Amino acid sequence: MYTGTGSSSTNMAMDEAVMIGLRNGTSTPILRIYKWNPPTITIGYFQKISDLDLDECQNDSIGVVRRLTGGRAVLHHEELTYSILFSEEDFTPFRKKDLFIFIAQCLVSSLQCLGIQSKIAEKSRGNLHSANCFASPAQFEVESLKRGKLIGSAQVIKDGIVLQHGAIPLTGSYSKITNYLTADAKSSKSVSSLAEVSGTRVDEEELLFALKTGFGKHITLVDGELSEKELQKTVELAENKYGTHEWLRRK
């Protein structure tokens, strides 16, 4: 499902609205693809807000929102974001490692549709203490054969429901996140993107088609839309949770 462009709070609220629906038995598993307006930095559930220079973000009209998932900061700009949600009943064995590997395989298949060869990282490497998600590949994330991390993903499992989402950079624009990290959080690690590894610009339509095709090799996909209940929950969570200072500054 492609839900188009959303604000920072709406995008995160929509993921949780489906997660709640799955827990209550009113939603079905979903693969959702979406974009951000304005460009937005998401920070991990446990990440310190002090990792970001919020004044600089405001000066450049960069949105900031805290994710429900863990991990480190990502600047969502010139990319597509995926999220996939399903329940314990939909996947066996329902273990974090197996879930990460399965979704990574779907992503590797998607990149193959673009002629991009990638692999699943066997272990975490690089600067594991950096506030920047793309400073290093984590175990089971997708990386290019030569240039490092290609897709930054984060996962949470709650009440038998998995939510995993991740950023797929079309260009190297996400590397500008260093402009918005505090001095202690900066990283000079080289970056990668679909354009860099493919040698040509990959447009959004190509990537969207590749994701549908690649995931479709592993799971059955059916076109659909969010229910009225999911949309109502999205509005509620965006206003009362993800758009609040209390949520953003919880750490």
N, C-alpha and C positions, 0 to 999 in steps of 0.2 A: 504494500500500500504506500503510495506516495502522497504525503499530506502537505507538500509544498513548503512555503516559508512561514516560520512562526517566530514569535518573540522568545526571549530566553526563558521567561517564566512559563509561557504556554508550552513550549517544547518539552520541558521537564515535567510539567503537570500532566501532559498527555500520556507520557510513559507510565507515570504512577497511576493514572486513572484506569488504564488497561490492566495494570498489575492488581489493583483492587478488585476490578471486575472478574479477573481470573480466579482470585481467591474466593470471591462470593459466588462463583459459578454463573455469572451473567455475561462474561466476555469469552472470546475464543482466542487461541494463540495468534500472534501477529508478527509479521515482519514489516516494519515501518521505515520509510526513507524520508528525510526532511532536510530543510535548510534553515538558516538563521538570519534574522533582520532585527536589530543591527548585528554586525559581527560581534560575537560574544565569547567571553572566556568562561568556561565552566571549571569549577574547582571540585576536587573530590570531597566526599562526605566527611572525611576526617582531616582534611587539609586546613591549615591555618590561613585565615583571611589576611594575615600580615604578610603572606607571601606576595600579595598583589599591591601595587601602587594604585589605589582606587581613584586618587585625584587625576592621575595620568589617564586612566581608563575613561573617566568622565570628560576630560578635555578632548579626547579623540572619539567620543560617542561610542565607546566599546561597552557592550552589555556585560554584566557579571552575574552569574547564578551558581548556586551550590547544587551539585548533583546528588541523587540518592545513592549512587554507586561510589566506590572508593577511587583510588588512583590520584593522579596529579593534574595540574592545570593544562587546559587545551584552549587554543584560540581557534574558534570555528569561523573560518573565512576562506572563500573559494574552495569549497569542499561539499561533500554530501555526508550526512550522518545517518547511520543505520541504528535501529533498535529492534531487538527480537525478544519476545516474551512468550513463555509457555510454562506449563505446570509439570509437576512431578509425574503425573499420569501420562504425559506426552512423551517422556524420554527415559530410557533405562540403559545403564545405571545413572541415576540422578546425582552425580558427584561433580564437584567444581571442576576438576581436571578434565573429566570426560566432556563436560559441557563446553569448556573453553576450546578443547581440541576439535569438537564437532563443528562449532561455529567458525573456527579458524579454517577448517577444511572448506566450508561453504564460501568463505571469503577468498581463499586461494583459487577455487574454481571460478569465482567471479572475475578475478584479475586475469586468469587464463583467457577468458572471453575477450579481453582487451589486448591479448598478446603479451601480457606481462607475467613473467615467471617469478614466483615468490615462494616462501617457505614458512613453516611454523617454527618460531624460535624455540630451541631446546632448553635454554636457560636464560635467566635475566643477566644482562650485561650493562656496562657503562656506568653512568653516574646515577646510582639508585637513590641518592639523597636529593637530587635536583627537584625543584617544584614544577619543572616542565615535563609533561608527559612524554614528549618526543625526544627527550634527552637520551633515552636508552630503551631498547626493546625489553619487555618483560617476558617471562616464560609463557609460551603458547600464543604470543601475539604474532601478527603477520609482518614479515620483513622481506625486503628485496634480497636477491642473491648476493649483492655487492654493496649496496648503499645504506643499509640500516632499516629502521622501522618504517613501514608504509602505512599501517593502520593502528591507531591508538584506541584500545578497547578497555572497558571497565565493566564489572559485573557485581550484582548483588543477588543473593538468594534469600527470600523471606517468605515464611509460611508456605513452603513448598512451591513457590513461584520464582522463576529466574527472570531477571532483567539484565540483558547485556546490551550496551550501546557503544558506538565507536565512531571516530572521525576518519574519513577517507580523503586526504588532501589531494586536490587536483593540481595545485601549484604549491610553491614554497611559502605562501603568504602566512601560514601559521607560525613560521619562525619569528615573525614580528612580535610574538608573545614576550620576548626578552625586553621589549620596550616597556612592558607593564609589570614586570617582576621586580621586587625589591632587590637591592644589591646582593643580599645574602642568598637570594634564590636564583640568580642568573646562571645560565649555562651557555657555553660556547660550542656545544656539540653540533656537528654538521647535521643537516637535515635532508630529508628525501621527500619525494612526492611522485604522483603518477606521471606528471610531465617530465620529471628528471629521469626516471627509470625507463620510460617509453621513448624518450627523445622527441616527443611531439605533444601538443596540447590535447588532452582528453576532455571533451565537453561533458556537461552534466547529463545530457540525454544518453550518451554512450555509456557512462558509468551506471546510470539507472537501469538501462537495459541489461548490462552485464551482471548487476546484482540480482535482478529477477531471474536471469538465466542460470547464474552460478548457484544461487540458493535452490533454484528449482530442480537442480540435479540431485539434491539430497533430501528435499522435503516437497510435499505437494502444496503449491501456492494457488490460492483462489482470490480473484479480485474482490475487494469489499470496501466498506466504509465504516467509520466509527459510529457506534450507536448513539442515540440521543442521550442515553444515560452516561455514556463515556464522555461525551462532549460537555454535558452539564458538570460532571465531576472535574473535568479539565479546567473549566472556568473557575470553579470553586477553589481548587488547589493553586491555580496561578495567582489568584487574588489573596488568598488567606495563608499561603505557605511560601511558594517559590518567589513571589514578588515582595516578600517582607524582609526588613532589615534583621529581624530576629533569626530567620532561617539562614540568611547569608552570613551573619556574624556569629553563628553558633560555636565556632571554634576560633 
